[in-house]
Amino acid sequence: MNHREITNKYSELLNKAEFANGRKEVVGLLKKAAKLKSQIEIK
């Protein structure tokens, strides 16, 4: 994955988390987004 793809996926996950229904769903999406954020910061 290149930087642009990671950034797009990150923003997509944050948008999904904003409209998620349950707490577990929100936490799961935010954890995935945090993993992508760490990949962005490493590169």
HELIX and SHEET records of a PDB file:
HELIX    1   1 HIS A    3  GLU A   18  1                                  16    
HELIX    2   2 ARG A   23  ILE A   42  1                                  20    
END                                                                             
